[in-house]
Amino acid sequence: MPSASSTMGQRSGADSTASTPSASDVSVGGVLWRRKGLIVFLILLGLGGGYWFFTQQDETYRAEATIEVYSQNVQTDTGSVVENLTALAPGLAFIEAEVTSDEVLKNAIEIGQLAAFEQTPTDTNALIAMIRRDLQLQAPFEGAQSQERTIVNVSFESPDATVATAIVNAVVEAYDEYINGRHRSNIDNVVEFFREGRDSILPKLDELESDFTEFRSSAPLEWNGKGEAVNPYRDDALRLEESLHAFETQSRQLNSKLRLIRDVVKQGTNDYAVLREVQFLLDDLGDIDEIQQTIAEEVVDPELELKTKLMGLRVRADMMASQFAPNHPSRVAVEQELKVTEAAFREIQESRGTVEGETIDIEAKQNEAAKTLLATYVSGLRKRIQLVNEDIAETQSRLEEVRTRALELVEFENKNASFLRSIARYQDMLQSFDSQLEKANLPSLNSGLHVNVLRPAGLGYLVGPMLSRALVLGGFLGLVLGAALAFLWDWSERTFRSPDEISTMLGLPILTHLPVLLTPKKNRKKSGQKEDPYPRTDPIVTVLHEPHSPCSEAFRSIRTGLFATSGGPPDYQVIQVTSALPGDGKSTIAANLGASMARANKRVLIIDADLRRPTQASVFGVESGMGLTGLLNGEVELQEAIVATDAENLFVLPSGPKPNNPAEALMLPEFGQLLDDARMQFDVIIVDTPPLLSVTDASNVATQVDGVMVVMRIGRNIKPMSKRATTLLRMLHVNIIGLVVNAIGDSGYSATYSQAWSESYGGQPGSEYSYSSYRYGSDKYLDASKEQTVTVRGHGRPVAAKVLVANGTSLNGDNSEDTEH
């Protein structure tokens, strides 16, 4: 049957994958409050620095003037280019570039005699550099700049209030003069530009017109009344093309008639019928009834006349049948006339008999006359086709000749068009220049840009230094520096500060907090004093030796949390006790936890699975014997390997001889079978394993137990190690019961955490049993199995579930030595 450990591992796997919050979950306020002393000190230091900076600064005065730069234009709706140059007011950046230009500043120095002040340099270039450096131009309010006007504050700061005022007023006056001079200069430049352009175009236009006149006199072109060039051969070519198209159309029509007659002759039965069909289709053969009239004059016989008519009606009926539907009125009329004529013809034959010879003669004459007429018509068609083809050839020849002559004149036409375009372009340019020159009288129309001084600069006022500003800046810099150092300090600290931080960062509950476990002093036995009930057990097991100490109470709180179930078996029967690194006290805690559960009338087995550095045998004062190693190799039975301790209901399975393959030994199926057999004999099985981050032994065992209890000693660099250990267990999908925080109050570890814990457990700084000499990154665990010769390979057979205590009494209560389960 499946082991209970695998069942419990599957049930609790989801709980062990709880997300672990990152270090960013620590509140900002908490960090600042913890380091408030540092922050307050740096703020005070910043305030002192600000005051010192204030005392080192010289007094500064500022003079300020407000000007308005606007455009005052008269709207003439002429769209002059010169008017558009002054239609908009310049922007703030453009004004600043103009004010700080060398031309304006040199003029300002001359206007205000600025070089005469003691506080200003005598060198002009140095004075210009000083004014440009300290002169400031800015908009006094939002919306101070528009298309028509721009309002600017001009200010200057100096240690002398008089100098600041003089510089600002001189700069404003110099800029006003610069704007007026620039406006007049712009107008003159534009007028000169258009005048030069006009003067350069006139000679070119005259020369072009002279060349065009000479061209017209020699070009083989004709000109109409509008002065447009005409190519005489182009019209002739168009007319010939039309004639050629008409001749080709006529030729196609005549050839179509000839092909039609040929097709009818091939399909016809006699010449007269063919002639009748051709006449019906072409409508240009004339009336063939003349043939019948001629024959009737020669033979005047009613029967013959009626027969002749009958033949014509039959031909018409056949033609109607091939062209019209049966119910067509024309076809019906012809067929009706044919029936009447046939009836009359039969009556005449019955009364007079037939005249065969004459009938034959009449039909022959009809066919002969029809053949002659049809041949004459075909001959006429062929002659007409010949004449039309001759006209086509002649027209094509003339057309080629005319086209050749027309193409010879195309070059002259293009050159004439080029002359006309060039003359029109120069005329347009000349007209545009003339129009702009007429509109260039700007001084009488537009007055251009203006500079209006809204507020002249008064005597400079004190602007610095300011004590409040220096103090605020110094205090702020101290606050920023203090906060940065506080976060840096907090980030660099590798020790947990409070129980809440452990739970938040690792996402695990804290089962209990343990003070430093001290080894009680062994006093001499006094007279009348009771003997120690646990002589073989090391005093570090405080649950047995000092059951009323705070440490013992802490272990009882773990026991209560694990077994406080309302009826039924506990959730955790096989419990693994491990830690992140050596020196955390996991073996001592496993021994005390087992003793605490045994005192609660639970049958407890402590398996020392730390095959590298075993300690449980020495803690309980028992012989190691073959132990776990011999049991896995099949050298002993389970009842022979388990040893009873001084405490009732508490048994130990020592590690046995140290193997050279401890990690592989704990992966054998015999170890899982051992746990299954122990489940049937004990209420609780505690497995003491090596640290998680030192070797892989603990990871191999974690997947076979019901829960893992992690021991964490509050010490330096515990944050990253604890996070790595819990992450490793979550990757294995095992159930993590919780954390046991050890060594609270140890002076060698986190005082911050100790102060944050609300209850004091007492105790003095010291060391525990176990691995106190091999802490943090020691390689003793890796070296522990190098010199061993025992190898655990398993025995390939089930382990007998026989458990006997030292006095021969089985754990089930009977006296049989070989009771099997």
C-alpha positions in Angstrom: 0.0 0.0 0.0 1.2 3.6 -0.6 3.1 5.2 2.3 1.5 7.8 4.5 4.4 10.1 3.8 3.6 10.2 0.1 0.0 10.8 0.8 0.7 13.7 3.2 3.3 15.1 0.7 0.7 15.2 -2.0 -1.9 16.8 0.3 0.3 19.5 1.5 2.2 20.3 -1.7 -0.1 23.2 -2.6 0.5 24.8 0.8 4.2 24.8 0.4 4.1 26.7 -2.9 2.8 29.9 -1.3 4.3 32.9 -2.9 7.2 34.5 -1.1 6.9 38.3 -0.9 10.0 40.2 -1.9 12.0 42.7 0.1 10.1 45.5 -1.6 7.1 44.6 0.6 8.8 46.4 3.5 7.1 49.7 4.0 8.9 53.0 3.3 7.6 54.5 6.5 8.9 51.6 8.5 12.4 52.1 7.1 12.4 55.8 7.7 11.1 55.3 11.3 13.7 52.7 12.1 16.5 55.1 10.9 14.9 58.3 12.3 17.9 59.1 14.3 20.2 59.2 11.3 17.7 61.2 9.3 17.2 63.8 12.0 20.9 64.1 12.4 21.5 64.7 8.7 18.6 67.2 8.6 20.1 69.2 11.4 23.5 69.0 9.6 21.8 70.3 6.4 20.3 73.2 8.3 23.7 74.1 9.7 25.2 73.9 6.3 22.5 76.1 4.9 23.1 78.8 7.5 26.8 78.6 6.8 26.2 79.0 3.1 23.9 82.0 3.9 26.7 83.7 5.8 29.2 83.3 3.0 27.0 84.9 0.3 27.3 88.6 -0.8 24.2 90.9 -1.1 22.6 90.9 -4.5 20.3 93.6 -6.0 17.9 93.2 -8.9 16.6 95.9 -11.3 13.7 95.0 -13.5 11.9 96.7 -16.4 8.9 95.6 -18.4 8.7 96.3 -22.2 6.2 95.6 -24.9 7.2 94.7 -28.4 4.3 95.1 -30.8 3.4 95.6 -34.5 1.3 98.6 -35.5 0.2 97.9 -39.1 -2.5 99.5 -41.2 -4.5 96.9 -43.0 -4.4 97.7 -46.8 -5.4 94.2 -48.1 -2.7 94.4 -50.7 -0.8 91.4 -49.6 2.6 93.1 -50.0 5.6 91.0 -49.3 7.2 94.0 -47.4 4.0 94.3 -45.3 4.2 90.7 -44.4 7.7 91.1 -43.0 6.4 93.3 -40.2 3.0 91.8 -39.8 3.8 89.7 -36.7 5.6 90.5 -33.4 8.7 88.4 -32.6 8.7 85.7 -30.0 10.5 85.7 -26.6 13.5 83.7 -27.9 13.9 85.9 -30.9 13.8 89.1 -28.7 16.4 87.6 -26.3 18.7 86.8 -29.2 18.4 90.4 -30.4 18.8 92.0 -27.0 22.0 90.0 -26.2 23.6 90.6 -29.6 26.9 92.4 -29.7 25.3 95.3 -31.7 22.6 96.1 -29.0 25.0 95.6 -26.0 27.7 97.8 -27.5 25.1 100.5 -28.1 23.8 100.1 -24.5 27.3 100.5 -23.1 27.6 103.8 -25.0 24.1 105.1 -24.1 24.5 104.3 -20.3 28.2 105.0 -20.0 28.4 101.6 -18.2 32.1 101.3 -18.4 32.4 104.3 -16.0 31.1 102.4 -13.0 33.6 100.9 -10.5 31.8 97.6 -10.3 31.9 97.0 -14.1 34.9 96.0 -16.3 36.5 98.7 -18.4 37.1 96.3 -21.3 34.1 96.4 -23.7 34.2 92.7 -24.5 34.4 91.7 -20.8 31.5 94.0 -20.0 29.4 92.6 -22.8 30.1 89.0 -21.5 29.1 90.1 -18.0 25.8 91.7 -19.2 25.0 88.7 -21.4 25.7 86.3 -18.5 23.5 88.0 -15.9 20.8 89.6 -18.0 17.5 87.7 -17.9 14.5 88.0 -20.2 11.3 86.2 -19.3 7.5 86.4 -19.8 5.8 88.0 -16.7 2.7 85.8 -17.0 1.1 83.1 -19.1 -0.3 84.5 -22.4 2.2 87.4 -22.5 3.1 86.4 -26.1 0.7 86.7 -29.1 0.9 87.4 -32.8 0.5 91.2 -32.4 2.5 91.8 -29.2 5.0 90.2 -26.8 5.5 91.4 -23.2 9.0 90.8 -21.6 10.5 91.4 -18.2 14.2 92.5 -18.5 16.1 92.1 -15.3 19.7 92.2 -14.1 21.3 91.3 -10.7 24.4 93.0 -9.3 26.0 93.7 -5.9 25.3 97.5 -6.7 21.7 98.6 -7.0 22.7 101.6 -9.1 24.6 99.5 -11.6 21.8 97.0 -12.0 19.3 99.9 -12.8 21.7 101.6 -15.3 22.3 98.4 -17.2 18.6 97.5 -17.5 17.6 101.0 -18.7 20.5 101.2 -21.2 19.7 97.8 -22.7 16.0 98.7 -23.1 16.9 102.0 -24.9 19.5 100.4 -27.1 17.0 97.7 -28.2 14.4 100.4 -29.0 16.9 102.1 -31.3 17.9 98.8 -32.9 14.2 97.9 -33.7 13.6 101.2 -35.4 16.8 101.1 -37.4 16.2 97.5 -38.4 12.7 98.3 -39.6 13.8 101.0 -42.0 16.7 98.9 -43.2 14.4 96.0 -44.0 12.2 98.2 -46.1 15.1 99.6 -48.0 16.5 96.1 -48.6 13.2 94.8 -49.9 12.7 97.8 -52.3 16.2 97.5 -53.6 15.7 93.8 -54.1 12.6 94.3 -56.3 14.2 97.2 -58.2 17.2 95.1 -59.0 15.0 92.2 -60.1 13.0 94.5 -62.4 16.1 96.0 -63.9 17.6 92.6 -64.6 14.4 91.3 -66.3 13.8 94.1 -68.8 16.9 93.5 -71.0 16.2 89.8 -71.1 12.6 90.4 -72.1 13.6 92.8 -74.9 16.1 90.4 -76.3 13.6 87.6 -76.2 11.0 89.5 -78.1 13.5 90.5 -80.8 14.5 86.9 -81.3 10.9 85.9 -81.5 10.2 88.5 -84.2 13.1 87.2 -86.3 12.0 83.6 -85.8 8.4 84.4 -87.1 9.8 86.0 -90.2 11.8 83.0 -91.2 9.7 80.1 -89.9 7.6 78.1 -92.6 4.5 78.4 -90.5 1.2 80.3 -91.0 -0.4 82.6 -88.4 -4.1 83.1 -88.0 -5.9 86.3 -87.1 -5.2 85.7 -83.3 -1.5 85.5 -83.9 -1.4 81.7 -83.3 1.0 79.5 -85.4 -0.7 77.1 -87.8 0.8 74.1 -89.5 -1.0 73.9 -92.9 0.0 70.3 -93.6 -1.6 69.1 -90.3 -5.2 70.0 -91.6 -4.5 68.3 -94.9 -3.4 65.2 -93.1 -6.5 65.1 -91.0 -8.7 65.4 -94.1 -6.8 62.6 -95.9 -7.1 60.4 -92.9 -10.9 60.9 -92.9 -11.1 60.1 -96.7 -8.9 57.0 -96.2 -11.2 55.8 -93.5 -14.2 56.2 -95.7 -12.6 54.3 -98.6 -11.6 51.5 -96.3 -15.1 51.2 -95.0 -16.6 51.1 -98.5 -14.1 48.4 -99.5 -15.1 46.3 -96.5 -18.8 46.7 -97.4 -18.3 45.7 -101.1 -16.2 42.7 -100.2 -18.9 41.6 -97.7 -21.6 41.7 -100.4 -19.4 39.6 -102.7 -18.7 37.0 -100.0 -22.5 36.9 -99.3 -23.4 36.2 -103.0 -20.8 33.5 -103.2 -22.2 31.8 -100.1 -25.8 32.0 -101.5 -24.7 30.6 -104.8 -23.1 27.6 -103.1 -26.2 26.8 -101.1 -28.9 27.6 -103.8 -30.9 25.0 -105.9 -31.3 27.1 -109.1 -30.3 30.5 -110.4 -33.7 32.1 -110.1 -34.0 31.2 -106.5 -30.5 32.4 -105.8 -31.3 35.7 -107.5 -34.5 36.2 -105.4 -32.5 35.5 -102.1 -29.7 37.9 -103.1 -32.3 40.6 -103.9 -34.0 40.1 -100.5 -30.7 40.3 -98.6 -29.0 43.2 -100.5 -32.0 45.3 -101.8 -29.9 46.8 -104.6 -30.4 44.3 -107.6 -33.5 46.0 -108.9 -36.9 44.3 -109.5 -36.5 40.8 -110.9 -40.2 40.7 -111.8 -39.1 42.3 -115.1 -37.8 38.8 -116.0 -41.2 37.2 -115.5 -42.9 40.0 -117.5 -40.5 39.4 -120.4 -41.2 35.7 -120.4 -45.0 36.2 -120.1 -45.0 38.4 -123.3 -43.5 35.5 -125.2 -45.8 32.8 -123.9 -49.4 33.9 -123.1 -50.9 31.0 -121.3 -53.0 31.1 -118.1 -51.6 27.9 -116.9 -48.1 29.0 -117.6 -48.7 32.3 -116.0 -50.1 30.7 -112.9 -47.2 28.3 -112.7 -44.7 31.1 -112.9 -46.5 32.9 -110.1 -46.6 29.7 -108.1 -42.8 29.3 -108.4 -42.2 32.8 -107.2 -44.5 32.3 -104.2 -42.7 29.1 -103.3 -39.4 30.9 -103.3 -40.8 33.7 -101.1 -42.4 31.1 -98.8 -39.0 29.3 -98.4 -37.3 32.6 -97.6 -40.0 33.6 -95.1 -39.7 30.2 -93.4 -35.9 30.7 -92.9 -36.3 34.3 -91.5 -39.6 34.5 -89.6 -41.5 32.5 -87.0 -44.5 30.4 -88.1 -47.0 32.9 -86.7 -45.4 36.0 -88.3 -48.0 37.9 -90.3 -45.9 38.2 -93.5 -45.1 34.5 -93.5 -48.7 33.5 -92.9 -49.9 35.8 -95.8 -47.3 34.3 -98.2 -48.2 30.8 -97.2 -51.9 31.5 -97.6 -51.4 33.0 -101.0 -49.3 29.9 -102.0 -52.1 27.5 -100.9 -54.7 29.4 -103.0 -52.4 29.5 -106.1 -51.6 25.8 -105.8 -55.3 25.0 -105.6 -56.0 27.1 -108.7 -53.1 25.5 -110.5 -54.5 22.0 -109.8 -57.9 22.9 -111.2 -56.4 24.2 -114.4 -54.4 21.0 -114.8 -57.4 18.8 -114.2 -59.4 20.7 -116.8 -56.8 21.1 -119.5 -54.0 18.7 -118.7 -50.4 19.6 -118.4 -48.1 21.3 -120.9 -44.8 19.8 -119.9 -42.7 21.0 -122.6 -43.7 24.6 -122.3 -43.2 24.5 -118.5 -39.7 23.4 -119.0 -39.1 26.1 -121.4 -40.4 28.8 -119.1 -38.2 27.6 -116.1 -35.2 27.5 -118.3 -35.7 31.0 -119.4 -36.2 32.2 -115.9 -32.9 30.6 -114.7 -31.0 31.9 -117.7 -32.3 35.4 -117.2 -31.5 35.2 -113.4 -28.0 33.9 -114.1 -27.3 36.7 -116.5 -28.5 39.4 -114.1 -26.6 37.9 -111.1 -23.4 37.7 -113.2 -23.8 41.3 -114.3 -24.2 42.4 -110.6 -21.2 40.4 -109.5 -19.1 41.9 -112.3 -20.2 45.4 -111.2 -19.2 44.7 -107.6 -15.7 43.6 -108.5 -15.1 46.7 -110.6 -16.3 48.9 -107.8 -14.0 47.1 -105.4 -11.1 47.6 -107.8 -11.8 51.3 -108.0 -12.1 51.7 -104.3 -8.8 49.9 -103.7 -7.1 52.3 -106.2 -8.5 55.3 -104.2 -7.2 53.8 -101.0 -3.7 53.4 -102.4 -3.7 56.9 -103.8 -5.0 58.4 -100.5 -2.3 56.5 -98.5 0.4 57.8 -100.7 -0.7 61.4 -100.4 -1.2 61.0 -96.6 2.4 59.8 -96.1 3.7 62.8 -98.0 1.6 65.2 -96.1 2.6 63.7 -92.7 6.2 64.0 -93.6 5.9 67.6 -94.4 3.8 68.2 -91.2 6.5 66.6 -89.0 9.1 68.8 -90.6 7.2 71.8 -89.2 6.7 70.4 -85.6 10.2 71.7 -84.6 9.2 75.2 -85.6 5.9 74.8 -83.7 7.7 73.8 -80.5 10.2 76.6 -80.8 7.3 79.1 -81.3 5.6 77.7 -78.1 8.8 78.0 -76.2 9.2 81.6 -77.2 5.6 82.4 -76.1 6.1 80.7 -72.7 9.3 82.5 -72.0 7.9 85.8 -72.9 4.8 85.2 -70.8 7.0 84.2 -67.8 9.2 87.3 -68.0 6.1 89.5 -68.4 4.5 88.0 -65.3 7.7 88.5 -63.3 8.0 92.1 -64.5 4.4 92.8 -63.6 4.9 91.3 -60.1 8.0 93.4 -59.4 6.2 96.5 -60.6 3.2 95.7 -58.3 5.5 95.2 -55.3 7.4 98.4 -56.0 4.1 100.3 -56.1 3.2 98.8 -52.6 6.6 99.4 -51.1 5.8 102.9 -49.8 5.7 101.5 -46.2 6.7 104.5 -44.2 3.4 106.2 -45.1 1.3 103.0 -44.6 2.9 100.9 -41.8 5.0 102.1 -38.9 6.4 98.5 -38.2 7.6 97.2 -34.9 7.7 99.3 -31.7 9.2 98.9 -28.2 7.0 100.4 -25.5 8.4 100.6 -22.0 5.5 99.6 -19.7 7.6 99.9 -16.5 11.1 101.3 -16.4 13.7 100.0 -14.1 13.7 101.6 -10.6 16.5 101.4 -8.0 17.5 97.7 -7.6 16.0 95.8 -4.6 17.7 93.2 -2.4 17.1 89.6 -3.6 19.8 87.7 -1.8 21.0 86.0 0.1 17.8 84.7 1.9 18.1 82.8 5.1 14.8 81.0 4.7 15.8 79.7 1.3 19.2 78.5 2.5 17.7 76.7 5.5 15.0 75.0 3.5 17.5 73.9 0.8 19.9 72.6 3.5 17.2 70.8 5.4 15.8 69.3 2.2 19.2 68.0 1.1 19.8 66.6 4.6 16.4 64.8 4.4 17.2 63.4 1.0 20.6 62.2 2.0 19.3 60.7 5.3 16.5 58.8 3.5 19.0 57.5 0.9 21.4 56.4 3.7 18.5 54.8 5.6 17.4 52.8 2.7 21.0 51.8 1.9 21.5 50.7 5.5 18.2 48.9 5.5 19.0 47.1 2.2 22.5 46.1 3.3 21.3 44.6 6.6 21.1 40.8 6.2 19.3 40.1 9.5 15.6 40.1 10.1 14.3 42.9 12.2 11.0 41.5 13.4 8.9 38.3 13.4 6.4 40.0 11.0 9.3 40.5 8.5 10.1 36.8 8.6 6.5 35.8 7.9 6.1 38.5 5.2 9.3 37.7 3.4 9.3 33.9 3.6 5.5 33.4 3.6 5.7 30.9 6.5 4.3 30.8 10.0 6.6 31.1 13.0 6.0 28.1 15.3 8.0 29.5 18.3 10.9 31.7 19.4 13.6 30.1 21.5 16.1 31.9 23.7 19.7 30.8 23.8 19.9 27.2 25.0 22.4 27.0 27.8 23.8 23.8 29.3 22.9 23.6 33.0 25.7 23.4 35.4 26.1 19.9 37.1 26.2 20.5 40.8 27.5 17.9 43.3 24.9 15.6 44.7 23.8 16.8 48.1 22.5 14.5 50.9 18.8 13.9 50.6 18.7 15.1 47.0 17.0 12.9 44.5 19.0 11.2 41.8 18.8 12.6 38.3 16.1 10.6 36.5 17.8 11.1 33.1 21.5 10.3 33.8 22.4 9.4 30.3 20.7 12.4 28.6 22.7 15.5 28.0 21.6 18.5 30.0 21.0 20.4 26.7 17.6 18.5 26.5 16.0 21.1 28.8 12.6 19.6 28.4 13.7 16.7 30.6 16.2 18.4 32.9 14.4 21.8 33.3 10.7 21.1 32.4 9.6 24.5 33.8 12.1 26.7 32.0 11.0 29.1 29.2 12.7 26.9 26.6 10.6 23.9 27.7 7.5 26.0 27.4 8.4 27.0 23.9 8.8 23.4 22.8 5.4 22.6 24.4 3.9 25.4 22.3 5.2 23.6 19.1 3.8 20.3 20.4 0.4 21.9 21.0 0.3 23.4 17.5 1.1 20.1 15.9 -1.3 17.9 17.8 -4.2 20.3 18.6 -6.6 18.3 16.5 -10.2 17.6 17.4 -10.0 13.8 17.4 -8.4 11.6 14.8 -4.7 11.2 14.1 -2.4 14.2 13.9 -1.7 15.7 10.5 2.1 15.3 10.9 3.3 11.8 11.9 6.8 11.9 10.2 8.4 15.3 10.8 11.8 16.3 9.4 13.8 18.9 11.3 16.4 20.7 9.3 18.0 24.2 8.9 19.6 26.3 6.2 23.1 26.2 7.4 25.1 24.4 10.2 25.0 26.0 13.6 21.3 26.8 13.6 20.6 24.2 16.4 18.4 21.8 14.5 19.7 18.6 16.2 19.2 20.1 19.7 15.7 21.3 18.8 14.9 17.8 17.3 15.9 16.2 20.6 13.9 18.6 22.8 10.9 18.4 20.5 10.9 14.6 20.7 11.3 14.6 24.5 8.4 17.1 24.8 6.1 14.8 22.7 7.2 11.8 24.7 6.1 13.5 27.9 2.7 13.9 26.3 2.3 10.1 26.2 3.2 9.8 22.6 5.5 7.1 21.4 8.3 9.0 19.7 11.1 7.8 17.5 14.0 10.1 16.7 15.9 9.0 13.5 19.4 10.5 13.3 19.5 10.8 9.4 22.5 13.1 9.7 24.9 10.5 8.4 27.8 13.0 8.1 27.8 14.5 11.6 25.4 12.5 13.8 24.7 13.8 17.3 21.5 12.1 18.7 23.4 9.1 20.1 25.7 11.4 22.1 22.8 13.6 23.2 20.8 10.7 24.7 23.9 8.7 25.8 23.2 5.6 23.8 25.4 3.4 21.7 25.3 4.0 18.1 25.8 0.4 17.0 24.8 -0.6 13.6 22.0 2.0 13.6 20.4 3.5 10.4 23.4 2.5 8.2 23.3 -1.2 9.2 19.5 -1.2 8.9 19.7 0.2 5.3 22.3 -2.5 4.4 20.2 -5.2 5.9 22.8 -6.1 8.5 20.3 -5.6 11.4 16.6 -5.7 11.9 14.6 -2.7 12.9 14.0 -3.9 16.5 17.8 -4.4 16.9 18.7 -0.9 15.6 16.3 1.1 17.7 17.5 2.1 21.2 15.5 3.2 24.2 16.4 6.4 26.0 16.1 7.5 29.7 12.8 9.1 28.9 9.6 7.0 28.7 8.1 6.6 25.2 11.2 8.1 23.6 13.4 6.0 21.3 16.3 6.8 19.1 17.5 5.2 15.8 21.2 6.2 15.7 23.0 6.9 12.5 25.3 4.0 12.8 28.7 3.9 11.1 29.4 6.9 8.9 29.0 5.9 5.2 31.0 7.4 2.3 27.8 7.9 0.3 25.3 9.5 2.8 23.3 11.3 0.1 22.7 8.1 -1.9 21.9 6.1 1.2 18.9 8.3 2.0 17.6 7.9 -1.5 17.3 4.1 -1.2 13.8 2.6 -1.2 14.8 0.9 2.1 14.7 4.3 3.8 11.1 4.8 2.7 10.2 1.3 3.8 11.8 2.1 7.1 9.5 5.1 7.6 6.4 3.1 6.6 7.3 0.4 9.2 8.0 3.0 11.9 4.6 4.6 11.2 2.9 1.4 12.5 4.9 1.4 15.7 5.2 5.1 16.8 2.9 8.0 17.1 5.5 10.5 15.9 8.7 10.0 14.0 11.2 12.9 14.0 13.9 12.8 11.4 17.1 14.8 12.1 18.7 15.7 8.7 21.7 17.8 7.7 21.3 21.5 6.7 19.6 22.2 3.4 22.2 24.5 1.8 25.3 22.4 2.9 24.5 19.1 1.3 21.6 17.4 -0.6 20.8 14.8 2.1 17.9 16.9 3.6 16.3 17.4 0.1 16.3 13.6 -0.5 14.4 13.1 2.8 12.0 16.0 2.5 9.9 14.3 -0.2 9.2 11.2 2.0 8.0 12.9 5.2 4.7 14.6 6.2 6.1 17.9 7.0 9.4 19.8 7.3 10.2 22.1 10.2 13.0 24.6 9.4 15.2 25.9 12.3 16.5 29.4 11.7 19.0 31.0 14.0 18.8 34.8 14.1 22.2 35.8 12.9 24.1 37.7 10.3 23.4 37.1 6.6 20.3 35.0 7.5 18.0 36.7 5.0 19.4 35.3 1.8 20.2 31.9 3.3 16.6 31.5 4.6 15.1 32.6 1.3 17.3 30.1 -0.6 16.3 27.3 1.8 12.6 27.9 1.6 12.7 28.3 -2.1 14.5 24.9 -2.4 11.8 23.2 -0.3 9.0 24.8 -2.4 10.7 23.5 -5.6 10.5 20.0 -4.1 6.7 20.6 -3.5 6.9 19.5 0.2 4.8 20.7 3.1 6.7 23.2 5.2 5.2 23.2 8.7 6.8 26.4 9.8 9.8 28.1 11.3 11.5 27.8 14.7 13.4 31.0 15.4 16.4 30.1 17.6 18.9 32.0 19.8 16.8 35.1 20.6 18.9 37.4 22.8 22.3 36.1 21.6 24.7 39.1 21.7 26.5 37.7 18.7 23.4 38.0 16.6 20.6 40.5 15.8 19.9 42.9 18.6 17.2 44.6 16.5 15.2 41.4 16.2 15.6 40.7 19.9 14.2 44.2 20.8 11.4 43.8 18.3 10.1 40.6 20.0 7.5 41.6 22.5 8.2 38.9 25.1 11.4 38.0 26.8 12.3 34.4 27.3 15.3 35.1 29.6 18.7 33.4 29.1 22.1 34.7 28.5 24.2 34.8 25.4 26.0 31.5 24.9 26.2 28.5 22.6 24.2 25.5 22.0 25.2 21.9 21.5 25.3 20.8 17.8 27.2 22.9 15.3 28.2 26.0 17.1 31.7 25.7 15.9 30.8 25.3 12.2 28.6 28.2 11.1 27.9 29.8 7.8 29.5 28.2 4.8 31.7 25.6 6.6 32.7 22.7 4.4 32.9 20.2 7.3 29.7 18.6 6.1 31.2 18.0 2.7 34.4 16.6 4.2 32.7 14.4 6.8 32.3 11.4 4.6 35.6 11.5 2.7 37.5 9.2 5.0 34.7 6.7 5.7 34.8 3.1 4.3 31.2 2.0 4.9 29.0 2.1 1.8 25.2 1.9 2.0 23.8 -0.1 -0.9 20.5 -1.5 0.6 19.6 -5.1 0.8 16.8 -5.5 -1.7 14.3 -7.0 0.7 11.6 -5.6 3.0 12.7 -4.7 6.5 11.0 -6.7 9.3 8.8 -4.5 11.4 10.0 -5.8 14.8 10.8 -3.2 17.4 12.1 -4.1 20.8 13.3 -1.9 23.6 16.3 -2.6 25.7 14.5 -4.7 28.4 12.9 -7.0 25.8 9.4 -5.6 25.9 7.9 -4.9 22.5 6.5 -1.5 21.7 3.1 -3.1 21.2 3.0 -4.2 24.8 3.4 -7.9 24.4 6.5 -9.9 25.7 7.3 -11.6 22.4 10.7 -10.8 21.1 9.9 -11.5 17.4 6.4 -10.0 17.1 5.9 -9.2 13.4 3.6 -6.5 12.0 
